[in-house]
Amino acid sequence: MRISLNFIVRISGMLILAFLGSSLGIGLSSKTPDENQLLATQLLMLSGAGLGLLVTPRLTIEPVQNLLNHTRSIPLNELLFVGSGGLLGLIFGVLLTIPLALLPQPLNQYIPIIASIMSFYAGIMIFHLHKRDMDKLALLWQANASNNHLLPVGKPSLENPETKLEEAPQFLLDTSAIIDGRIAEVIKTGFLTGTLLVPNFVLAELQSLADSSDDLRRNKGRRGLDLLNQMQENGVLPVKIISADVASAARVDDKLVLLAKRNQQPIITNDFNLNRVAVLQGVKILNLNQLSEAVRPPVLQDQHLFVLIRNEGNARQQGVGYLEDGTPVIVEDARHKIGEQVEAVVTRLHQTQTGRLVFAQMCEEPLR
């Protein structure tokens, strides 16, 4: 029979807390305990045993598992870097215990331990907060070592002017941005530079969509995978699949926001809700819909337009045409003009989460 670790921990916790409860009862009882004191001691022992059986895994196994899951999502170089900071802080704390041991009793017993723990924690936090600066110094040191001479910090090599001390920008791709497809066209224009990162949980979501029984979802997933392959093959910008999981989050959007916040990387998306949540948490967002709105030619109220009426509107007697950029123009009383080009004057503009709507009225007298 195989005995699980959870069972062993529960039994150990039960025995330890039962012993502590019994010891507490004996300590509070007199030298010759009466029946009530014996009963109280037994109740304390049973209470300790029950408490140990229930809560020991939550106090031991679960915190360790959460710590291991969290460390799996952290790159090894970052773990070594932060661990070095903790080790230096601990060395400083141990050296600090020498003068602190001269303090009077009982301070000389507790203050050195507290100082060592705080120094260890401070070393970890300092190295974690300044990781990017240390990475830049490491790149500078490597560049200087390759040239066999030392350079002032912060100045590029004159013999190698192409040396870049700044890291290339990295962007996290959301599922909606991949499926949308406009990001591939934006990359081709050259307006975006850097590296596109696709976390493994975003790729898993695309694969889940591609395997869906629903036709619409399946087509979206396959389109996203095809576009991702095209962007990798074109090679205009490097597209990398990264293995990074966030154990503290279940939803893909939550994982993406926490990963972007931890690594200080912008997210490329056209998901309105993800945009709002990320901005509230201080994550930079590059929204394709906002980019589309920014480069869209402006339409002003009372402006005259020539529109080809293509189909019917939702309301009665409305006709719908489109501008060159695809903006819908809803023309009142133009339902009978389907297939004809009409002159209309813009009456109002309406901005939605997905784009802009232009409402217009047919001109009674053509503009001359």
C-alpha positions as CSV (number, residue, x, y, z in Angstrom):
1,M,0.0,0.0,0.0
2,R,1.3,3.4,-1.0
3,I,1.2,6.0,1.7
4,S,0.9,9.6,0.5
5,L,2.8,12.6,1.9
6,N,-0.4,14.2,2.8
7,F,-1.3,11.3,5.1
8,I,2.1,11.3,6.8
9,V,2.0,15.0,7.4
10,R,-1.6,14.8,8.8
11,I,-0.6,12.0,11.2
12,S,2.6,13.8,12.3
13,G,0.7,17.0,12.9
14,M,-2.0,15.1,14.9
15,L,0.6,13.5,17.1
16,I,2.6,16.7,17.7
17,L,-0.4,18.8,18.6
18,A,-1.9,16.0,20.7
19,F,1.3,16.0,22.7
20,L,1.3,19.8,23.0
21,G,-2.3,19.7,24.2
22,S,-1.6,17.0,26.7
23,S,1.5,18.9,27.9
24,L,-0.5,22.1,28.3
25,G,-3.2,20.3,30.3
26,I,-0.6,18.6,32.6
27,G,1.2,21.9,33.1
28,L,-2.0,23.7,34.1
29,S,-3.1,20.9,36.4
30,S,-2.0,20.4,40.0
31,K,0.5,17.8,41.1
32,T,-2.3,15.5,42.0
33,P,-5.0,16.3,39.4
34,D,-8.6,15.6,40.1
35,E,-11.2,14.2,37.7
36,N,-12.0,17.6,36.1
37,Q,-8.4,18.3,35.5
38,L,-7.8,14.9,34.0
39,L,-10.9,15.4,31.7
40,A,-9.6,18.8,30.7
41,T,-6.2,17.4,29.8
42,Q,-7.8,14.7,27.7
43,L,-10.0,17.2,25.9
44,L,-7.0,19.4,25.2
45,M,-5.1,16.3,23.8
46,L,-8.1,15.4,21.6
47,S,-8.6,19.0,20.4
48,G,-4.9,19.2,19.5
49,A,-5.1,15.9,17.7
50,G,-8.1,17.0,15.7
51,L,-6.7,20.4,14.9
52,G,-3.4,18.8,13.7
53,L,-5.2,16.3,11.5
54,L,-7.2,19.1,9.8
55,V,-4.8,22.1,9.4
56,T,-1.3,20.6,9.2
57,P,-1.3,20.2,5.4
58,R,-2.5,23.8,4.9
59,L,0.3,25.1,7.1
60,T,3.0,22.9,5.6
61,I,2.3,21.2,2.2
62,E,0.2,23.9,0.5
63,P,2.6,26.9,1.2
64,V,5.5,24.8,-0.2
65,Q,3.6,23.7,-3.3
66,N,2.5,27.3,-3.9
67,L,6.2,28.4,-3.6
68,L,7.3,25.7,-6.0
69,N,4.6,26.6,-8.6
70,H,5.6,30.2,-8.4
71,T,9.3,29.5,-8.8
72,R,8.6,27.4,-11.9
73,S,7.3,30.5,-13.7
74,I,10.4,32.5,-12.8
75,P,13.5,32.1,-15.2
76,L,16.5,30.4,-13.7
77,N,18.8,33.4,-14.2
78,E,16.4,35.5,-12.2
79,L,16.3,33.0,-9.4
80,L,20.1,32.8,-9.2
81,F,20.3,36.6,-9.3
82,V,17.8,37.1,-6.5
83,G,19.4,34.3,-4.5
84,S,22.7,36.0,-4.8
85,G,21.1,39.1,-3.3
86,G,19.7,37.1,-0.4
87,L,23.1,35.5,0.2
88,L,24.9,38.9,0.3
89,G,22.2,40.2,2.6
90,L,22.6,37.2,4.9
91,I,26.4,37.7,5.0
92,F,25.9,41.3,5.9
93,G,23.4,40.3,8.6
94,V,25.8,37.7,10.1
95,L,28.6,40.4,10.3
96,L,26.1,42.7,11.9
97,T,25.4,40.2,14.7
98,I,28.9,40.6,16.1
99,P,28.3,44.1,17.6
100,L,24.6,43.3,18.3
101,A,25.7,40.3,20.5
102,L,27.2,42.9,22.9
103,L,23.7,44.2,23.8
104,P,22.3,43.4,27.3
105,Q,20.1,40.4,28.0
106,P,17.7,39.4,26.4
107,L,18.2,41.8,23.5
108,N,21.5,40.0,22.5
109,Q,19.5,36.8,21.9
110,Y,16.7,38.1,19.6
111,I,18.0,41.3,17.9
112,P,20.8,39.5,15.9
113,I,18.3,36.9,14.6
114,I,15.9,39.6,13.5
115,A,18.7,41.6,11.9
116,S,19.9,38.6,9.9
117,I,16.4,37.9,8.6
118,M,15.8,41.5,7.7
119,S,19.2,41.7,5.9
120,F,18.4,38.6,3.9
121,Y,15.0,40.0,2.9
122,A,16.5,43.4,2.0
123,G,19.1,41.7,-0.2
124,I,16.5,39.8,-2.1
125,M,14.2,42.9,-2.6
126,I,17.1,45.2,-3.7
127,F,18.4,42.8,-6.3
128,H,14.8,42.1,-7.5
129,L,14.0,45.8,-7.9
130,H,17.3,46.6,-9.7
131,K,17.4,43.5,-11.9
132,R,17.0,45.4,-15.2
133,D,19.8,47.8,-14.2
134,M,22.1,44.9,-13.3
135,D,21.3,43.3,-16.7
136,K,22.3,46.4,-18.5
137,L,25.6,46.5,-16.5
138,A,26.2,42.8,-17.4
139,L,25.7,43.7,-21.1
140,L,28.1,46.6,-20.8
141,W,30.7,44.4,-19.1
142,Q,30.4,41.8,-21.8
143,A,30.8,44.4,-24.5
144,N,33.8,45.9,-22.8
145,A,35.3,42.4,-22.2
146,S,35.0,41.6,-25.9
147,N,37.0,44.8,-26.7
148,N,39.6,44.1,-24.0
149,H,39.4,47.5,-22.5
150,L,37.2,49.4,-20.0
151,L,34.8,52.1,-20.9
152,P,32.9,54.6,-18.8
153,V,29.5,53.3,-17.6
154,G,26.6,54.3,-19.8
155,K,28.7,55.2,-22.9
156,P,28.7,52.8,-25.9
157,S,31.9,51.5,-27.4
158,L,33.5,53.8,-30.0
159,E,35.1,50.9,-31.8
160,N,31.8,49.0,-32.0
161,P,29.1,51.7,-32.4
162,E,26.5,49.0,-33.2
163,T,26.6,47.7,-29.6
164,K,23.2,48.3,-28.0
165,L,23.1,48.6,-24.2
166,E,19.3,48.9,-24.1
167,E,17.3,45.8,-24.4
168,A,15.1,45.4,-27.4
169,P,11.4,46.1,-26.5
170,Q,9.2,43.1,-26.0
171,F,5.5,42.9,-26.4
172,L,3.1,40.2,-25.2
173,L,0.5,39.2,-27.8
174,D,-3.1,38.6,-26.7
175,T,-5.3,35.9,-28.3
176,S,-7.7,38.5,-29.7
177,A,-4.8,40.4,-31.4
178,I,-3.5,37.2,-33.0
179,I,-7.0,36.2,-34.3
180,D,-7.7,39.8,-35.5
181,G,-4.8,39.7,-37.9
182,R,-4.2,43.4,-38.2
183,I,-1.0,43.0,-36.1
184,A,0.6,41.2,-39.0
185,E,-0.1,44.2,-41.3
186,V,1.2,46.7,-38.6
187,I,4.5,44.7,-38.4
188,K,5.0,44.9,-42.2
189,T,4.8,48.7,-42.1
190,G,7.8,48.9,-39.8
191,F,6.1,51.1,-37.2
192,L,6.7,48.4,-34.5
193,T,10.2,47.2,-33.5
194,G,11.2,44.6,-30.9
195,T,10.2,41.0,-30.1
196,L,6.7,39.6,-30.0
197,L,6.1,37.1,-27.2
198,V,3.3,34.6,-27.2
199,P,3.0,32.9,-23.7
200,N,2.3,29.2,-23.8
201,F,-1.2,29.7,-22.2
202,V,-2.2,32.0,-25.1
203,L,-1.1,29.3,-27.6
204,A,-3.0,26.7,-25.6
205,E,-6.1,28.9,-25.8
206,L,-5.7,29.2,-29.6
207,Q,-5.3,25.4,-29.9
208,S,-8.4,24.9,-27.7
209,L,-10.4,27.2,-30.1
210,A,-9.1,25.4,-33.1
211,D,-10.3,22.1,-31.6
212,S,-13.7,23.4,-30.7
213,S,-16.9,21.8,-31.9
214,D,-18.4,25.2,-32.7
215,D,-17.6,26.2,-36.3
216,L,-17.1,29.9,-35.5
217,R,-14.7,29.3,-32.6
218,R,-12.9,26.6,-34.6
219,N,-12.4,29.0,-37.6
220,K,-11.1,31.7,-35.2
221,G,-8.6,29.4,-33.6
222,R,-7.3,28.1,-36.9
223,R,-7.1,31.6,-38.3
224,G,-5.0,32.6,-35.3
225,L,-2.6,29.7,-35.6
226,D,-2.2,30.3,-39.4
227,L,-1.5,34.0,-38.8
228,L,1.0,33.2,-36.1
229,N,2.8,30.8,-38.4
230,Q,2.9,33.5,-41.1
231,M,4.4,36.1,-38.8
232,Q,7.1,33.6,-37.7
233,E,7.9,32.7,-41.4
234,N,7.9,36.3,-42.6
235,G,10.6,37.2,-40.0
236,V,9.9,40.9,-40.1
237,L,9.9,40.8,-36.2
238,P,11.0,37.8,-34.2
239,V,8.0,35.9,-32.7
240,K,8.8,33.7,-29.7
241,I,6.7,31.2,-27.8
242,I,7.7,31.5,-24.2
243,S,7.0,29.1,-21.4
244,A,5.7,31.2,-18.6
245,D,2.8,30.3,-16.3
246,V,1.2,32.3,-13.5
247,A,-0.1,29.8,-11.0
248,S,-2.0,32.4,-8.9
249,A,-4.4,33.1,-11.8
250,A,-6.8,30.8,-13.7
251,R,-8.1,32.9,-16.6
252,V,-5.9,33.6,-19.6
253,D,-6.5,37.4,-19.4
254,D,-5.5,37.4,-15.7
255,K,-2.3,35.4,-16.4
256,L,-1.4,37.8,-19.2
257,V,-1.9,40.9,-17.0
258,L,0.1,39.5,-14.1
259,L,2.9,38.4,-16.4
260,A,3.0,41.8,-18.1
261,K,3.1,43.6,-14.7
262,R,5.8,41.3,-13.4
263,N,8.1,41.7,-16.4
264,Q,7.1,45.3,-17.3
265,Q,6.1,44.4,-20.8
266,P,3.2,46.0,-22.8
267,I,0.3,43.9,-24.1
268,I,-0.9,44.1,-27.7
269,T,-4.7,43.5,-27.8
270,N,-8.0,44.7,-29.1
271,D,-10.0,43.2,-26.2
272,F,-11.9,46.1,-24.5
273,N,-12.3,44.4,-21.1
274,L,-8.7,43.3,-21.0
275,N,-7.7,46.9,-21.8
276,R,-9.6,48.3,-18.9
277,V,-8.4,45.7,-16.4
278,A,-4.7,46.1,-17.5
279,V,-4.8,49.9,-17.3
280,L,-6.2,49.8,-13.8
281,Q,-3.2,47.6,-12.7
282,G,-0.7,49.9,-14.3
283,V,0.1,47.7,-17.4
284,K,0.8,49.5,-20.7
285,I,-1.6,48.5,-23.5
286,L,-1.2,48.8,-27.3
287,N,-4.8,48.6,-28.5
288,L,-5.2,47.9,-32.2
289,N,-8.7,49.5,-32.2
290,Q,-7.3,52.7,-30.8
291,L,-4.5,52.6,-33.4
292,S,-7.1,52.1,-36.2
293,E,-9.1,55.1,-34.8
294,A,-5.9,57.2,-34.7
295,V,-5.1,56.7,-38.4
296,R,-8.7,56.8,-39.6
297,P,-9.6,59.9,-41.7
298,P,-11.7,62.3,-39.6
299,V,-15.4,62.9,-40.4
300,L,-17.0,66.1,-39.1
301,Q,-20.6,67.0,-38.4
302,D,-22.3,68.8,-41.2
303,Q,-19.8,67.4,-43.7
304,H,-21.1,66.4,-47.1
305,L,-20.4,62.8,-48.2
306,F,-21.0,60.8,-51.3
307,V,-21.9,57.3,-50.2
308,L,-22.9,54.1,-52.1
309,I,-25.9,52.6,-50.3
310,R,-25.2,48.9,-50.1
311,N,-27.8,47.4,-47.8
312,E,-30.7,48.1,-45.3
313,G,-30.3,49.5,-41.9
314,N,-31.7,48.2,-38.6
315,A,-34.3,50.9,-38.3
316,R,-37.0,51.6,-40.8
317,Q,-36.1,53.3,-44.0
318,Q,-32.4,53.4,-43.2
319,G,-29.7,52.7,-45.8
320,V,-26.2,51.8,-45.0
321,G,-23.0,52.7,-46.9
322,Y,-19.4,52.6,-46.1
323,L,-16.4,55.0,-46.2
324,E,-13.2,53.9,-47.8
325,D,-11.8,52.8,-44.5
326,G,-14.9,50.7,-43.7
327,T,-16.6,53.1,-41.4
328,P,-20.4,52.4,-41.6
329,V,-22.5,55.4,-42.7
330,I,-26.2,55.1,-41.7
331,V,-28.3,57.3,-44.0
332,E,-31.9,58.1,-43.0
333,D,-34.7,57.6,-45.6
334,A,-32.2,55.9,-48.0
335,R,-33.6,52.4,-48.0
336,H,-35.0,52.8,-51.5
337,K,-31.6,54.0,-52.8
338,I,-29.8,50.6,-52.4
339,G,-27.3,50.3,-55.2
340,E,-27.2,54.0,-55.8
341,Q,-24.7,56.7,-54.8
342,V,-26.3,59.5,-52.8
343,E,-25.1,62.8,-51.3
344,A,-25.6,63.0,-47.6
345,V,-24.7,65.4,-44.8
346,V,-23.3,64.1,-41.5
347,T,-25.8,64.7,-38.6
348,R,-24.0,63.0,-35.8
349,L,-21.1,60.7,-34.9
350,H,-21.3,57.8,-32.4
351,Q,-18.2,56.1,-30.9
352,T,-18.6,52.5,-29.9
353,Q,-16.2,50.0,-28.3
354,T,-15.6,48.4,-31.7
355,G,-15.4,51.6,-33.8
356,R,-17.2,54.6,-35.1
357,L,-20.7,55.0,-36.6
358,V,-21.6,57.9,-38.8
359,F,-25.3,59.0,-39.1
360,A,-26.3,61.1,-42.1
361,Q,-29.3,62.6,-43.8
362,M,-29.8,62.7,-47.6
363,C,-29.4,66.2,-49.0
364,E,-32.5,67.7,-50.4
365,E,-30.5,70.0,-52.7
366,P,-27.2,68.7,-54.0
367,L,-24.1,70.6,-53.0
368,R,-22.8,72.7,-55.9
